[in-house]
Amino acid sequence: MLDKFLRCIVVCIVSIFTAEIANAECRKVSDNGKIKISKNNLKALEKLNLKREDAFGILYKVSLHETEGCWAGPTGNFDDQIISVGAMQWNYGKGSLQPLMRRFRSAWGNQFISVRNLLLPNHGKLLFSEGCLRIKGGITKECKKKLLKLQSDNVLEKELLDELTNLFEADAMLQIQMDKALTIITSTLPSLKAAFPSQTAPTPRQVHWAIDTHIQRGRVFDSAGITEPSDFERVRAKLDNLTEAQTKNALLGIVKWYAGHCGAIDQAGVRYDCAHNVRTWNNMIDNNEIDKEQIELLHFAYLKERTANGKAGLYQSDAFQRRATIILGAGSVHGRRY
């Protein structure tokens, strides 16, 4: 009787979790009023001149590039990450997905099996197996083999896609995603202070750029010393000595660099964007529509993304167009135009 009673409770809870996504294309990233933000995180956000609503707004903007604004958006192994899912596309390749899965399992305690079977009736045992939850050393070869077998041309089978969507659109996982997102958002403060030492607080545009850089590149200033605050100071000093005409030429030069990269055969993720971005950004430069802050940030993005070395630099132009679109407020990323 007790088991039946607990199961009834779990069914009711999960029904509440999934009610908002019924008959909807996806559950969009937004504040559902249930997600908690700790006092410490709120204080950390204040140091970035951000409030609760700003944190959700930033995560939504980031998710537009990742999942078209959805909380789940599971994708397959097209980028060698095995499976990516969630507003920030946590994945097995970088080991960022397993901690979220573990937290979800822990959150339910003795009720976990019932919740797992309701949300992921066919693939829950695999996804929550120890081999697929392993963090140190990454998932096991057996787990990887089974996950790849559930894909066709790197596209997830519908059953697996639907179950991952159920999981990442559940309220409990929304809380876990937001907790992780807040860790990333608030971690940008040291980078922003180092990048803009003369400012008392960063601007919203600077914060958005830094957060997106941390998401894709780990951080603005990497521990390997490839990009350091002194590099930004060098660029800033050069910009301060340029005339208006020279500044315009410098900006056009960055767009030429992007055009050369995205037109090469060994660049990925830009085929729907390249021509549009070159035309849009050149027009903005020619029409003097770019302010001082945007000029500086665009140079910083160029400096940072020309060192993107994943898969021998395969995504350099993709990384740059993403940051440039944030900075300029106009552009195209993966076919979505802003």
Order of alpha helices (4+ residues) and beta strands (2+ residues): alpha-alpha-alpha-beta-beta-alpha-alpha-alpha-alpha-alpha-beta-beta-alpha-alpha-alpha-alpha-alpha-alpha-alpha-alpha-alpha-beta-beta
